[in-house]
Amino acid sequence: MASPLQQNQRGKGTQHLMLFLFKFSFLASCCVATSGESLTCSANHDHDGFEKDPALKEMTFDIGYGEETFEAYVQPDVSSFYHEEVGSIKEVKPHFVALAGKFVNMSPHPLRLYWDPDNGGTSAIIAYSNPFEATGTATFPFHKFYFTTMEDNSEILARFTVTPPQSIYYYDPIEVPDDPVQTQRNLDALSKDELSKYEVLKRTKLFAEKYFEFTGRQYLANYPRKQPSHFMWRADYFGQQHWATTKETHFVELPSVEELQPIVSSPKERVLKEDQPRILQQYRTKDQNILNMTLKVLSCAPRAFEIPNFLSTIEVNHILKLSTGMDLSLSTTSGSDKMLEDEADTSGTRTSFNTWVYRQKSPIVDAIYRRAADLLQIDEALLRHRDNDEYPELRSKTSISEALQLVHYEDGQEYTAHHDFGYPKVDENQSARYLTLLLYLNEGMKGGETSFPRWVNGKTGKGLHVVPEVGKAVLFYSQLPDGNMDDLSQHAALPVTDGEKWLMNLWIWDPIYGK
């Protein structure tokens, strides 16, 4: 399936060729070492110049629109994660039994979604759902939810009980079972735009059934959603290593206060050519023009990596110093809901404090963004505001990343298991968080590990716990190679039991940033 960039490049052969060559030059600097082999560099470009993931398999189906095909991600057998013969190792079920809960509002009215404790307790509002959109939360088997009108939360329109493996639940007041006449009246009452969105959701529901039969996974996007338009590192087996290089070497001396003032130059003035020195090069590692970054696979499903020494001590201290004078507020929970996203979390799901650090805050922060872009194999121009002639095929000129989120956990604080992605709108882009880059700013605390409680492996039902180390980065993807959301990317910040924890999150969206 063509990516958004491919679609927009039809009839623009010259621009498409330039884009292909640009991405190829990125991939040429990426190498992977496999067991028993020497370091090799190769690229088998299939999807918009990217290497095709071998786990993408073509499925053929008919859901009433004629025969269709879709390249679906089929998770490899767990034995392959250990370089063993398929079927020789059995997957161990995780102790943590949870799943994504997606609740689809197929009505032309905004609704409220509540969690029902079912024990006489007070229901808790989870999200607001716009017409013909979905919302949701991480949940557990047999948890109960319901939709109400916006005007009266006692007017319950639909109830849902989470029953694995089903993650997706629909409220559809348009289709009346066994009453085609009333159904048609309901359809006729919709506007052209509403009818189009309703049809997408109906089609998605039918496709999701076929997708589950083929892959064993729930389809959490809207059909059809294109494959990611940005690069994705492979995670074929535990311990697999990739290398990426960057000219954004480490700062080893702190520039003066005057040199660290916020960046005010225009986007074009911030472009650095390959043969140009980096910003404030004199304060960086001496006699080193290239920084080698190693990505080591921690988990294949979800796709997670660790990158040691991504930040230098000087850079870490600079970021922590930036936090002084900033107001750290109670962190919000992640999700796709606009109306709740700015409200502090009082449910106990997230008990940390956070603030935001923008790329233009200082040249050091700018360098960290550029280094991250090289690590992720994404043009740094996509991580800032762009001029009109930079990536003209993209509708948006804003960054595909959010500002860096600086987070502080005190003794006893945590962020329980959650997903970073939200559920895309019914539109052409279906923008959603694509990946998370965690940057650890301190170490030595007790607890505070980053946990992936549902990682697929053949050894243990316990979660994968990543211990914070100063300067280390952890990368994981919230989407699969076929464009679906990855339910297994659920993760937690375990409670800090002694000390404190500082880290930063960098969230990258695909194909563009848009809430």
C-alpha positions in Angstrom: 0.0 0.0 0.0 1.4 3.4 -0.9 2.4 5.9 1.8 0.9 9.4 2.1 4.1 10.7 0.4 3.7 8.3 -2.5 0.1 9.3 -3.0 1.0 13.0 -3.1 3.9 12.4 -5.4 1.9 10.9 -8.3 2.5 13.0 -11.3 5.5 14.6 -9.7 8.2 12.2 -10.8 11.1 14.6 -10.2 10.1 15.4 -6.6 9.4 11.7 -5.9 12.9 10.7 -7.2 14.5 13.4 -5.0 12.6 12.2 -2.0 13.6 8.6 -2.7 17.3 9.5 -3.0 17.1 11.5 0.2 15.7 8.6 2.2 18.1 6.2 0.5 21.0 8.3 1.7 19.7 8.0 5.2 19.4 4.2 5.0 22.9 3.9 3.5 24.3 5.0 6.9 22.4 2.4 8.8 23.9 -1.1 9.4 22.8 -4.2 11.2 24.8 -7.1 12.6 23.2 -10.5 12.6 24.3 -13.5 14.6 27.3 -15.2 13.0 27.7 -12.5 10.4 29.9 -9.5 9.9 28.5 -6.0 9.9 26.7 -5.3 6.6 24.8 -2.5 5.1 21.9 -3.1 2.7 18.5 -1.8 1.8 15.7 -3.6 0.1 13.4 -0.7 -0.7 9.8 -1.5 -1.2 7.6 1.0 0.7 8.4 4.5 -0.3 12.1 3.8 -0.3 12.1 1.9 3.0 13.0 -1.7 3.5 10.0 -3.9 3.5 9.3 -5.7 6.7 9.3 -9.4 6.1 6.4 -9.9 8.5 4.0 -8.0 6.2 1.8 -10.5 4.4 -0.8 -9.9 1.8 -4.4 -10.7 2.8 -7.2 -10.9 0.3 -10.8 -10.3 1.4 -14.2 -9.1 0.3 -16.4 -7.1 2.8 -19.0 -6.1 0.2 -16.9 -3.7 -1.8 -15.4 -6.2 -4.2 -12.1 -8.1 -3.7 -9.5 -6.1 -1.9 -5.9 -6.8 -0.7 -4.0 -5.4 2.3 -0.5 -6.0 3.5 -1.0 -7.0 7.1 1.6 -7.4 9.8 1.6 -11.0 11.0 3.7 -11.3 14.2 6.5 -13.9 13.7 6.7 -17.0 15.9 8.3 -16.3 19.2 11.0 -18.9 18.4 12.5 -16.6 15.8 13.1 -14.0 18.5 15.7 -16.4 19.9 17.1 -17.5 16.5 15.5 -20.9 17.0 13.5 -23.1 14.7 9.8 -22.1 14.3 7.7 -23.9 16.9 10.6 -24.9 19.1 9.7 -22.3 21.8 6.3 -21.6 23.2 5.1 -18.1 24.0 4.7 -17.5 27.8 1.5 -15.7 28.6 2.1 -12.4 30.5 1.0 -12.2 34.1 -0.4 -8.7 33.3 -3.7 -9.3 31.6 -4.8 -6.1 29.9 -5.8 -4.8 26.5 -6.7 -1.6 24.7 -10.3 -0.5 24.9 -11.6 1.4 21.9 -15.2 2.7 22.0 -16.6 4.0 18.7 -19.3 6.7 18.5 -21.2 6.1 15.3 -23.7 8.8 16.0 -23.9 12.4 14.8 -23.8 13.6 18.4 -20.9 14.1 20.9 -21.0 11.7 23.8 -19.4 11.0 27.2 -17.7 7.7 28.0 -17.8 6.5 31.6 -16.1 3.7 33.4 -18.6 1.8 35.6 -17.0 0.3 38.7 -19.9 -2.1 39.0 -19.6 -2.2 42.8 -21.8 0.6 43.9 -19.0 3.1 43.5 -19.0 6.4 41.6 -18.6 6.1 37.8 -15.6 7.9 36.4 -15.6 9.9 33.2 -13.0 8.6 30.8 -13.3 10.8 27.7 -15.6 12.8 25.5 -16.2 11.4 22.0 -16.9 13.6 19.0 -19.5 12.5 16.4 -18.2 9.6 14.3 -15.0 9.2 16.2 -13.5 6.8 18.7 -12.0 7.2 22.1 -10.7 4.7 24.7 -8.3 3.7 27.4 -6.2 0.8 28.5 -8.4 -1.6 30.4 -8.9 -5.1 31.8 -11.2 -8.1 31.1 -14.7 -7.6 32.3 -14.4 -3.9 33.0 -17.6 -2.0 32.1 -18.2 1.2 30.3 -21.1 3.2 29.0 -21.9 6.1 26.7 -24.2 9.0 27.8 -25.4 12.1 26.2 -23.5 15.4 26.8 -26.5 17.0 28.4 -27.5 14.2 30.9 -25.0 11.7 32.2 -27.8 9.6 33.6 -29.1 9.0 30.0 -27.2 5.9 29.2 -27.2 5.1 25.5 -25.1 1.9 25.4 -23.3 -0.3 27.8 -20.1 -2.4 27.1 -18.4 -5.2 29.0 -14.8 -5.8 27.9 -14.6 -9.4 26.8 -11.2 -10.5 25.4 -9.9 -10.8 22.8 -12.4 -8.1 21.6 -11.0 -4.5 22.1 -13.4 -2.6 19.9 -17.0 -1.7 20.9 -19.5 0.2 18.8 -22.5 2.5 19.5 -24.5 2.6 16.3 -27.9 4.2 16.6 -28.2 4.5 12.8 -28.7 0.8 11.9 -31.8 -0.6 13.4 -31.8 -4.4 13.4 -34.6 -6.0 11.4 -35.9 -2.6 10.4 -34.5 -1.5 7.0 -37.0 1.2 6.6 -36.0 3.0 9.8 -32.4 2.4 9.1 -32.8 4.1 5.7 -34.6 7.1 7.4 -31.7 7.4 9.8 -29.2 7.3 6.9 -31.2 9.9 4.9 -31.1 12.3 7.9 -27.3 12.4 7.8 -25.4 15.0 6.0 -23.0 14.1 3.1 -20.0 14.4 5.4 -21.7 12.4 8.2 -22.7 9.7 5.9 -19.1 9.4 4.6 -17.7 9.1 8.1 -20.4 6.6 9.0 -19.5 4.5 6.0 -15.8 4.5 6.9 -16.7 3.2 10.4 -19.0 0.5 9.0 -16.3 -0.6 6.6 -13.7 -0.5 9.4 -15.8 -2.8 11.5 -16.1 -5.3 8.7 -12.4 -5.1 7.9 -11.4 -5.6 11.5 -13.1 -9.0 11.5 -11.1 -10.1 8.5 -7.9 -8.6 9.9 -8.4 -10.5 13.2 -8.9 -13.8 11.4 -5.7 -13.2 9.4 -3.4 -11.8 12.1 -4.9 -12.6 15.5 -4.8 -8.9 16.3 -7.5 -6.3 16.8 -7.5 -3.5 14.1 -7.3 -0.3 16.2 -7.1 2.2 13.3 -9.7 3.1 10.7 -9.7 1.2 7.5 -7.9 1.9 5.2 -4.9 3.4 7.1 -1.7 3.7 5.1 1.6 2.2 6.2 3.8 4.5 8.3 5.4 7.2 6.1 8.5 7.4 8.4 11.3 4.9 8.9 11.0 2.0 11.4 13.9 0.0 12.8 13.6 -3.8 12.5 13.4 -5.9 15.7 13.8 -9.5 14.5 15.4 -11.0 17.6 16.5 -10.2 21.1 19.9 -8.5 21.2 19.9 -7.5 17.5 22.0 -4.3 17.0 21.7 -1.5 14.6 24.0 1.4 14.1 23.2 5.0 13.1 25.6 7.9 12.9 25.2 11.6 13.5 27.3 14.7 13.2 25.5 16.0 16.3 28.3 15.0 18.7 28.1 15.3 22.5 28.5 18.6 24.3 31.4 18.1 26.7 31.7 21.8 27.8 28.9 24.2 28.7 28.7 27.3 26.4 28.2 30.7 28.0 24.8 32.0 29.0 24.9 34.4 26.0 25.5 31.5 23.6 22.6 29.4 25.0 19.9 32.0 24.4 16.7 30.8 22.6 16.9 30.3 18.8 15.1 33.0 16.9 16.4 32.4 13.3 14.0 31.4 10.5 13.6 27.7 9.4 15.8 28.2 6.3 18.6 29.7 8.4 18.6 26.7 10.6 19.4 24.2 7.8 22.9 22.7 8.1 24.6 21.1 5.1 26.7 18.0 5.5 30.0 19.8 5.2 29.1 22.5 7.7 30.3 22.4 11.3 27.6 21.8 13.9 26.3 24.6 16.1 28.8 25.5 18.9 31.2 22.8 17.7 34.0 24.1 19.9 32.1 22.9 23.0 31.7 19.3 21.7 33.9 16.2 21.8 37.3 17.2 20.5 38.6 15.6 17.2 35.3 13.8 16.7 33.0 14.8 13.8 30.8 11.7 14.0 28.9 10.1 16.9 28.0 6.4 16.5 24.7 5.4 18.1 23.9 1.8 18.9 20.4 0.5 19.1 19.9 -2.8 20.8 16.7 -4.7 20.6 15.1 -5.3 24.0 11.8 -6.5 22.7 10.5 -7.6 19.3 6.8 -7.3 20.2 6.4 -4.5 21.1 9.3 -3.1 19.1 11.6 -1.6 21.7 15.3 -0.6 21.8 17.9 0.9 24.1 20.5 3.4 23.1 23.3 4.0 25.7 25.0 7.3 26.0 22.6 9.2 23.8 23.0 12.3 26.0 26.2 13.6 27.6 26.4 14.6 31.2 26.7 18.3 30.2 23.5 18.0 28.1 21.6 16.3 30.9 22.7 18.9 33.4 21.7 21.7 31.0 18.2 20.2 30.6 17.8 19.8 34.4 18.9 23.4 34.9 16.2 24.5 32.4 13.6 23.0 34.7 14.5 25.6 37.4 12.2 28.5 37.0 9.6 26.4 35.1 6.3 25.5 36.5 5.9 21.7 36.8 2.2 20.8 36.9 0.5 17.5 37.7 0.9 15.4 34.6 -2.0 14.6 32.3 -2.8 11.1 31.0 -2.3 10.2 27.4 -5.1 9.8 24.9 -6.9 11.2 22.0 -9.5 13.2 23.8 -9.2 17.0 23.3 -11.5 18.1 26.1 -9.8 16.1 28.8 -6.2 16.3 27.7 -5.4 19.4 29.6 -7.0 18.3 32.8 -4.7 17.0 35.5 -5.1 13.3 36.3 -6.8 12.8 39.6 -7.5 9.1 39.2 -4.1 7.9 40.4 -3.2 6.6 36.9 -0.4 9.2 36.6 1.1 11.0 39.7 4.1 12.7 38.2 4.8 16.4 37.4 5.8 17.7 34.0 6.6 20.7 31.9 7.5 21.2 28.2 10.8 22.1 26.6 10.6 23.4 23.1 13.3 22.8 20.4 14.2 26.5 20.1 14.8 26.8 23.9 18.5 26.6 23.4 21.2 25.4 20.9 21.8 22.3 23.1 18.1 21.3 23.0 18.2 21.9 19.2 21.2 19.6 18.9 19.3 16.9 20.8 16.4 17.1 18.3 18.9 16.9 15.4 20.6 13.8 17.0 17.2 12.2 17.6 16.3 12.8 13.9 19.4 11.0 12.8 18.7 8.1 15.2 15.2 7.8 13.9 16.2 8.3 10.3 13.9 11.3 9.9 14.9 14.6 8.3 15.4 17.2 11.1 13.2 19.6 9.0 10.2 17.4 9.9 10.9 18.1 13.6 10.4 21.9 13.3 8.3 24.5 11.6 9.1 24.5 7.8 9.1 27.0 5.0 6.6 26.5 2.2 9.1 24.9 -0.2 10.2 22.3 2.4 8.2 19.1 2.0 5.5 20.8 -0.1 3.7 17.5 -0.4 2.8 17.6 3.3 -0.3 19.7 4.1 1.1 20.8 7.5 4.2 22.9 8.0 4.3 22.2 11.8 6.7 19.7 13.4 5.7 16.1 13.4 7.0 15.9 17.0 5.6 17.3 20.2 7.7 19.5 22.4 10.0 17.5 24.8 8.0 16.6 27.9 10.2 16.9 31.0 8.8 14.7 33.7 9.7 14.4 37.4 8.6 11.5 39.6 9.0 11.9 43.4 9.0 9.1 45.9 5.9 7.0 45.5 4.9 8.5 42.1 4.2 6.4 39.0 2.4 6.1 35.7 0.4 2.9 35.5 0.3 0.9 32.3 -1.0 2.9 29.3 -0.6 3.4 25.6 0.9 6.6 24.1 -1.2 6.4 20.9 -4.7 7.8 20.6 -7.4 6.7 18.1 -7.2 8.5 14.8 -9.9 10.6 13.4 -11.9 9.5 10.3 -9.8 11.5 7.8 -7.2 11.0 5.1 -4.2 11.4 7.4 -5.4 9.5 10.5 -2.6 11.2 12.4 -1.5 9.4 15.6 1.6 9.1 17.8 4.1 6.8 16.0 7.0 6.4 18.4 8.3 7.4 21.8 11.9 8.3 22.6 12.5 8.2 26.3 15.6 10.0 27.6 16.7 9.2 31.1 18.2 12.1 33.1 19.2 10.4 36.3 19.8 7.1 37.9 20.3 5.4 41.3 16.7 5.6 42.5 14.9 2.5 43.7 12.0 1.5 41.4 11.2 3.8 38.5 11.8 1.3 35.8 10.1 1.6 32.5 8.0 -1.6 32.2 6.6 -3.4 29.1 4.2 -5.8 30.9 2.9 -7.6 27.8 6.1 -8.1 25.8 6.2 -11.4 23.8 8.8 -13.9 24.9 9.3 -17.5 25.7 10.9 -17.3 29.1 8.8 -15.5 31.7 5.3 -14.0 32.3 6.9 -11.0 34.1 7.2 -7.7 32.4 10.3 -6.4 30.7 11.8 -3.7 33.1 14.3 -1.1 31.8 16.4 0.5 34.5 17.0 4.2 34.1 20.7 5.2 33.4 21.9 8.8 32.9 22.0 9.6 29.2 20.4 6.4 28.0 17.5 6.5 25.6 14.7 4.0 25.0 12.9 3.9 21.7 9.6 2.1 21.1 7.0 2.2 18.4 3.2 2.7 19.0 2.4 1.5 15.5 2.9 -1.6 13.5 4.5 -1.8 10.0 1.0 -2.0 8.5 -0.2 1.2 10.1 -2.3 -0.4 12.8 -1.8 0.7 16.4 0.3 -1.7 18.5 -1.7 -2.8 21.6 1.5 -4.5 23.0 3.2 -1.1 23.2 1.4 -0.6 26.5 4.0 0.4 29.1 4.3 1.8 32.6 6.6 4.0 34.7 6.9 1.8 37.9 6.6 3.5 41.3 9.7 5.3 42.6 10.2 3.7 46.0 13.3 5.7 47.1 14.7 8.8 45.5 13.4 10.7 42.5 13.3 10.2 38.7 13.8 12.7 35.9 13.3 11.9 32.2 12.1 13.4 28.9 9.6 12.1 26.3 9.8 12.9 22.6 6.7 11.9 20.8 6.8 11.6 17.0 3.5 11.5 15.0 2.7 9.8 11.7 2.1 11.0 9.0 1.9 14.5 10.5 1.1 16.0 13.9 -2.5 16.8 14.4 -4.9 16.3 17.3 
